Amino acid sequence: MSISSRILLLALLAPPVWAADKADPKEVAAYRDASARFLQRTDEFRADVRAIVDQTEAEERQKITDSYGAVLTQLQDQDTALRRVAIARLEAFLQKYKSVPDTPEMMYRLADLYLEDSEISFIAENNAYQQLVAQLPDGQEPPEGPAKDYSRSIALYHQIIEGYPDYALLPNAYSNLSWCLGAPNAAQFDPVAAHDVNLEIIQRFPNTAFSDDANMRLGEFYFDQPGPRENPTQNVQVAIGYYTKVYQRGTSSRFYDKAIYKLGWSNYKLSNYTNALKYMVELMDYSQTMLETTGQPSDMRPEAVTYLAISYADIADRTGRKPVAVAMDHLDSVAKDSKGERKWGHEIVERLADTLLRQAKFDQAVEVLRYMQERWPLDP
């Protein structure tokens, strides 16, 4: 090998030499511009891949539809015919027997059939509406879309509640009434009326699955409402009270994991990061237990991962600390308890790096990535 070749090889293998003084602002700006372009092209690439996947999926679905479409249509027609026969017979029964022991039961079944009929009608109307919108000329405003009509079901639920206080499925009637009134895409949407029904539910049927539903709906009602000017966080604090009632019921409630998540999010909105992190850690632990015992994590796990990462970044901004230091301190403090280091810690830190990258905080993202390599050197 010639001397010049050896010199060139040594130059290529040698580590880069960085200037001791500050980096050239022009080079930093050029680096940031290049990084931004790279992120943009990455997003475009992902969008292209997603479009190809969607197109392939649509083609496969069309093949299935072509193969089974006729059979499905026939079954749907049979289902519609049977439902209409059932509705007609129940209506005739209630017309003839207005007050017999079976009356509330027949009313409840009819209300459910009306509800199902409303849903199916809405799907057909919405499909027709989407086709109409797709055919509109560019720039033309589309007409108002269809709405679900729950009026028949709502009327029957009211009659059951007012006329049959001892009916066995009275809590179900209350819950279904609340759902109908609280559906945003229904013509009868009335969040205040739904709020009042939910208050009745938690008063009449405390510590039940129905009160869990009602407490979650009341929590959502207040969580989404802006507070008064003199106390902007007032409604979030009210929401916390309702979420806490579900949380205190523990795993017996089907909304347990959602209640933990909403408590964490509510505390995040109040800038109470200590409590927000506590609840998110609890949710991640609960999700990990679900994954190990059932094979399925909590549906709220992705949101918990996101909010833990965002919380680290926000705490760093507010305190002037580095995000990697915030993450390290929190994960170390969590690991000190009897459960030891969490299996999900790597996932949170990885999301933190992605969050910082999307915020164009490249130097901080690099620090987080290096920390990941040091803390979990054997992780793929």
Helices and strands as residue ranges (DSSP letters): H 3-13, H 25-96, H 103-134, H 151-163, H 170-181, H 191-204, H 209-223, H 234-248, G 250-252, H 256-269, H 273-294, H 301-319, H 323-335, H 345-358, H 362-375
